[in-house]
């Protein structure tokens, strides 16, 4: 079995666990920034949390049960959260976006609490997490289906040889 086939088999069998770990790390990171570092979340941060926190809970249950039917219900949370994160990134990086729908209460949404490597901010971390979850939800089931098809094809070839 080639390395690519092994990766597809691993992805197909464990994409729910991987998505859960991503959501768990994102949730833990957001709580760390607010509760330990005392960074006050802006309005857009709160909306991103609204879409990420349920993913950490629901995906843990789905991964434990092996319930792949959860993807159609959780994919919209990840996509909408990703769009909010993208908006937040644009608002931080492009000054014109802050004028379209400015944060009027609390912390301004264009404040950079962190700036790792000159470009990594909290909204970019959130966008990365949402994007990873979406990619796992899209390619995980395809990989699972592909490994089932490959197993069936391999079993057919073995049967033909016998």
C-alpha positions in Angstrom: 0.0 0.0 0.0 1.4 3.4 -1.0 1.9 6.4 1.3 -1.0 8.2 -0.3 -3.3 5.2 0.1 -2.3 5.0 3.8 -3.0 8.7 4.3 -6.5 8.4 2.6 -7.3 5.4 4.8 -6.2 7.3 7.9 -8.1 10.4 6.9 -11.2 8.4 6.0 -11.3 6.6 9.3 -10.4 9.5 11.6 -11.5 12.8 10.1 -14.1 13.3 12.8 -11.5 12.9 15.5 -9.2 15.3 13.7 -12.0 17.9 13.3 -12.8 17.5 17.0 -9.1 18.1 17.9 -9.0 21.2 15.8 -12.2 22.6 17.4 -10.9 21.6 20.8 -7.6 23.4 20.3 -9.4 26.5 18.9 -11.8 26.6 21.8 -9.0 26.1 24.3 -6.9 28.8 22.6 -9.8 31.3 22.6 -10.4 30.6 26.3 -6.7 31.0 27.0 -6.5 34.4 25.3 -9.6 35.7 27.2 -9.3 34.1 30.6 -5.5 33.7 31.1 -4.1 36.6 29.0 -7.1 38.8 29.8 -7.7 39.8 26.1 -11.2 41.1 25.9 -13.0 39.6 22.9 -14.5 42.0 20.3 -17.9 41.5 18.8 -16.6 39.5 15.8 -14.6 37.3 18.2 -17.8 36.5 20.1 -19.6 35.5 16.9 -16.7 33.2 16.0 -16.9 31.6 19.4 -20.6 31.1 18.9 -19.8 28.9 15.9 -16.7 27.2 17.2 -17.7 26.2 20.8 -20.6 23.9 19.7 -18.3 22.2 17.3 -16.0 21.1 20.1 -18.9 19.5 22.0 -20.9 18.0 19.1 -17.8 16.6 17.3 -16.6 15.0 20.5 -19.9 13.0 20.7 -19.9 12.2 17.0 -16.2 11.1 17.0 -16.8 8.9 20.0 -19.9 7.3 18.4 -18.4 7.2 14.9 -21.4 9.1 13.7 -20.5 10.5 10.3 -24.1 11.7 9.7 -23.2 14.8 11.8 -21.3 16.4 9.0 -24.3 18.0 7.2 -25.3 19.6 10.5 -21.9 20.8 11.6 -20.5 21.9 8.2 -22.7 25.0 8.1 -21.3 26.1 11.6 -17.8 25.8 10.3 -18.5 27.6 7.0 -20.4 30.5 8.6 -17.7 30.8 11.3 -15.1 30.8 8.6 -16.8 33.6 6.8 -17.0 35.6 10.0 -13.3 35.0 10.6 -12.5 36.0 7.0 -14.4 39.3 7.5 -12.5 39.8 10.8 -9.2 39.3 9.1 -10.1 41.7 6.3 -11.2 44.2 8.9 -7.8 43.9 10.6 -5.6 43.9 7.6 -7.5 46.3 5.2 -8.4 49.6 6.9 -11.4 50.2 4.6 -13.3 47.2 6.0 -13.3 48.7 9.5 -15.5 51.6 8.2 -18.1 49.3 6.7 -19.5 47.8 9.9 -17.4 49.2 12.8 -17.4 47.6 16.2 -19.2 50.3 18.3 -19.3 48.6 21.7 -16.3 47.4 23.6 -13.0 46.5 22.0 -12.6 47.6 18.4 -12.5 44.6 16.0 -9.4 45.8 14.2 -7.1 45.6 17.3 -4.3 43.0 17.1 -3.7 41.4 20.4 -1.1 39.1 18.9 1.0 39.5 15.8 3.1 36.4 15.4 5.6 36.4 12.5 4.2 39.7 11.4 0.9 38.3 10.1 -0.7 35.7 12.4 -3.5 37.3 14.5 -6.3 35.7 16.5 -8.8 36.0 13.6 -6.2 34.2 11.3 -5.9 31.4 13.9 -9.7 31.1 13.9 -10.0 31.2 10.1 -7.3 28.5 9.9 -9.3 26.3 12.4 -12.6 26.8 10.6 -10.9 26.1 7.2 -9.2 22.9 8.5 -12.6 21.7 9.8 -14.3 22.4 6.5 -11.5 20.6 4.6 -11.7 17.6 6.9 -15.5 17.5 6.4 -15.2 17.7 2.6 -12.3 15.3 2.1 -12.7 13.0 5.0 -15.9 11.4 3.7 -14.4 11.2 0.2 -11.4 9.4 1.5 -13.6 7.1 3.5 -15.6 6.3 0.4 -12.5 5.9 -1.6 -11.0 3.4 0.9 -14.2 1.4 0.9 -14.2 1.3 -2.9 -10.5 0.4 -2.9 -11.1 -2.4 -0.4 -14.0 -3.7 -2.4 -11.9 -3.6 -5.6 -9.0 -5.3 -3.8 -11.4 -8.0 -2.5 -12.8 -8.5 -6.0 -9.3 -8.9 -7.4 -8.4 -11.5 -4.7 -11.6 -13.4 -5.4 -10.8 -13.4 -9.2 -7.3 -14.8 -8.4 -8.8 -17.6 -6.3 
